[in-house]
Structures are given as C-alpha cells and as structure tokens.
Amino acid sequence: MKPSACLLPLAFLLASCDVKPPVAHPGSSSPTSTQVESGPDRVLTEKVADEFLENQKLKLDDYTGIEPEAAATIGKYYTGDLNLDGLTSLSPEVAVELAKVNGALSFAKVTTLSPATALALRYRKGVKLNLDGLTDLSPEAATALSQRSTSDLSLLGLTSISLPTAAALASHPGSLNLGLTNMDAAVAAVLATGNSHLSLDGLTILPYKVAFELSKLRRDLSLSGLKTLSPEVASALARHSGLLYLNRLETISKETALAMARHQGPIYLGSFKEIPPECKDVFGLGMFRVGVFR
C-alpha cells in the first residue's frame, strides 16, 4: 500500500548552516592573548604556571612538556577551560593534578594514553575532555576514561577501533565524538548499546548493515559526513529514535525522504536552504522550517 504523500509524520528540520549539539573544544584563545616564544621541547615550569595565573590570557599550547610542580599549581589554583594542545605526552602524575581543574581540558597532540593516565583523568572535575591526538586506544584506557559519571569525550584521531575498545567506550555516559572513517557492523552494534550521544561525522560511506545496527541507538546520532543517502540505507536509519544529524547531505530523493518518514525524532539537514520541490509533499504539515535554526 502506497503511503499518503502529504500526511507522513516527518520532522525534517533544515538549516542554512550546520546544527548539532556542540561538541566544544576548550581553550580557544582571545586574539589579544600573549604569545610565547616558539621552539622545540618547551617545558611548562612552575614559574610559567605562576605567570599564567597572573595573566590568564597567556597561551600555554606552545609548550610540549610540563613539570609536575607546574601541573600541581595550575590544578590547585586555576578555574576555567585549559588548552594544553602542545603537550605530546601526559604522565599519570601530571594528569592527576590537571584533573583538578574545574573546566574543560584539551590535550589535542597527546598521541598515546596509558591506562594509568586515563584512570587519573577519570576523576577530572570538568565535563569536557579533548584527546583528538590519540590514534589508538587500548580497551583498558577506554574503560578508565568511560567511568566518568557524565562528560563530553572527543576522540577525533581514532579512525578505527577494535571491538573490545568499542565495548569499553559504549559504557561512556554523555557525548562521544569519534573520528572513525570506517566501521563494520559488529562495532556499530556494540556502540549502539551505549548511553552516549554519538557523533560519527568521519563516516562518508554507510553500508546498510552498519546503518541497521546504528539505528538501535536510543540517543542522538550524528552522521554529518554523509553527502548522499540511498532509500535502502535511509530505511534502515529510520528505525532510530532520537535526534538524527545529517548536516552534510547534499541531495535527497523523494524515495529517500519517504523512507525516512518513519524516523522517531527530528532530522537535521543543515546543508539544505530550501526543500527540494519533489519532496515538499513528504514533509508533514506544520513540521518544517526554512532558515537559520537556532
């Protein structure tokens, strides 16, 4: 039986720009921030930490290392978002001290994370943690990171993960931002059991089986790396319940729109400025808005 073309319950919310829960990275500096001298192996000392407390516009992201005493000073006295994106390594001793900062933490160039360091970061006071430099994450470290009660965790450097690591990350509460560029159905099935808002914007191709497994997630899902969506994959995704972000989708056929009509929750299409004419009769009455969605 053919569905009615104009009475389908679809909540397509379009925007002229991307709309999605911000996955904010801490530490963006004011244009007037004091610049430190560049150079190899710059170590953040206790003296520099004291100067930073006196002038918190001082940028710290040019330092590639940090003394434990400096970390202790910052952890004890500083409140606010902390950007240490120059650090290339993070010891458990330093992580313990920096975890005391009541603000977002960013370590975007740290490439490896031991389970001991991950455990130290588990007790961080801030709710946002950026570890986008990690290219690999052990199941043990993933388990430790995921034990924080509520947090936003960004791991954009992870382009692929093992099944055990996926299982550990699935227990993470809050928002989970992964940089995966490929995924099999088994990993998708494990991640879908989690309780996180899941962002997978690195995926540019979505096989049917992966879409089917991801549709079982009962939290918000972002797939804003996709530029096209077939009716078959759309039909699989339509089983998802929650907010669905497809902010890079460039085209949508009437067949795809019809398939998505069963989706339980709003669908954000940030790249669209207007409804494709052939799809206008699919978007349910009174449920569609054009323009900048705020």
DASULHU-V38852 format. One record per backbone hydrogen bond with DSSP energy under -0.5 kcal/mol. CO is the residue of the C=O (numbers start at 1). NH is the residue of the N-H. E is the energy in kcal/mol with one decimal. If there is no record, write none. Layout:
BEGIN
co={CO	CO}
nh={NH	NH}
e={E	E}
END
This chain:
BEGIN
co={6	8	10	11	11	12	12	13	22	24	30	34	39	41	42	42	43	44	45	46	47	48	49	50	51	55	60	64	65	67	68	69	70	71	72	73	74	78	81	82	82	84	88	91	92	93	94	95	97	98	99	101	101	104	105	106	107	107	109	111	114	115	116	117	118	119	120	121	127	128	129	129	130	131	138	139	140	141	142	144	145	148	151	151	152	152	153	153	154	155	155	157	158	159	159	162	163	164	165	166	168	169	170	173	174	175	175	176	176	177	178	184	185	186	187	188	190	191	195	196	197	197	198	198	199	200	205	207	208	209	210	211	213	214	217	220	221	221	222	223	227	227	230	231	232	233	234	236	237	240	243	244	244	245	246	253	254	255	256	257	258	259	260	263	264	266	267	267	268	269	269	276	276	277	279	279	282	284	289	291	292}
nh={285	10	12	13	267	14	289	269	24	26	33	59	42	43	64	65	45	67	49	50	51	52	53	54	55	58	63	88	44	71	72	73	74	75	76	77	78	102	83	84	106	87	111	95	96	97	98	99	100	101	125	103	126	82	130	84	110	133	111	135	118	119	120	121	122	123	123	124	152	105	131	154	107	134	142	143	144	145	146	147	148	173	153	175	129	154	155	177	131	158	179	159	179	181	182	166	167	168	169	170	171	172	195	151	197	153	177	178	199	155	202	188	189	190	191	192	193	194	174	198	176	199	200	222	178	203	207	211	212	213	214	215	216	217	241	198	223	245	200	226	250	251	234	235	236	237	238	239	240	264	221	246	268	223	249	257	258	259	260	261	261	262	263	265	242	244	13	269	246	15	272	279	280	280	282	283	284	287	14	293	294}
e={-0.5	-1.8	-0.6	-0.7	-2.9	-0.6	-0.5	-2.0	-0.9	-0.5	-2.4	-1.8	-0.6	-0.5	-1.5	-2.0	-0.8	-2.5	-2.2	-2.3	-2.1	-2.5	-1.9	-1.4	-1.9	-1.9	-1.4	-1.7	-3.0	-2.2	-2.3	-1.9	-2.4	-2.8	-1.8	-2.1	-2.3	-0.7	-0.5	-0.7	-2.0	-1.3	-1.0	-2.6	-2.3	-1.1	-2.6	-2.0	-1.5	-1.7	-2.2	-1.8	-0.9	-3.3	-2.6	-2.5	-1.3	-0.5	-0.5	-1.0	-2.6	-2.3	-1.7	-2.0	-1.0	-0.6	-1.0	-1.8	-3.8	-2.5	-0.6	-2.5	-3.0	-1.6	-2.6	-2.2	-1.9	-2.4	-1.8	-1.2	-1.0	-0.6	-0.6	-1.6	-2.7	-0.5	-0.5	-2.7	-2.6	-1.6	-1.5	-1.0	-0.5	-2.2	-1.0	-2.4	-2.3	-1.9	-2.6	-1.7	-1.2	-2.0	-0.9	-1.2	-2.8	-2.9	-0.5	-0.6	-2.8	-3.5	-0.5	-2.2	-2.4	-1.7	-2.6	-2.0	-1.4	-1.6	-0.8	-0.6	-3.1	-0.5	-0.5	-2.6	-2.4	-1.5	-0.5	-2.5	-2.6	-2.0	-2.7	-1.7	-1.6	-1.9	-0.9	-2.5	-0.5	-2.5	-2.9	-1.6	-2.4	-1.1	-2.6	-2.0	-1.5	-2.5	-1.8	-1.4	-2.5	-1.5	-2.8	-0.6	-2.8	-3.1	-1.6	-2.4	-2.6	-2.0	-2.1	-0.6	-0.7	-0.8	-2.2	-1.3	-2.4	-2.1	-3.1	-0.6	-2.9	-1.3	-1.5	-2.4	-0.6	-1.1	-2.1	-1.0	-0.7	-1.8	-1.1	-0.6	-0.5}
END
